[in-house]
């Protein structure tokens, strides 16, 4: 069937900033038998902010404001793309699906 891929495992890791999402993925990848790759859910938001909104890549007050306005106000609220991040990562997985056995996707968990 067109568009289908043969995947083995996708792991979703969620947590607050600087609480070990990447470290957890690194440990799991080390012990899994197979080719693994990490795909951050915010990858494309960061690319868009750098390329089109002059974000320096720093997560300082200005950088966080650019990321927030672009991700929440523009992409989610104005454009109505509720699943933007997940859809972009899914496209990556479809493209790389045959080359990897395990995918690790991490996302930042909002503070309540």
Number of C-alpha atoms within 10 A of each C-alpha: 4 4 7 8 13 10 16 12 12 15 13 15 17 15 14 12 12 9 11 13 20 17 11 14 20 15 10 15 18 12 8 11 10 11 12 20 18 16 17 19 21 19 13 15 18 20 13 15 19 16 11 9 13 11 19 14 13 9 12 10 8 12 18 14 13 20 21 14 15 19 23 16 13 13 18 16 13 11 11 12 14 13 10 18 19 15 13 16 18 15 12 12 20 15 12 15 18 12 12 16 18 22 22 22 21 20 20 16 11 9 7 3
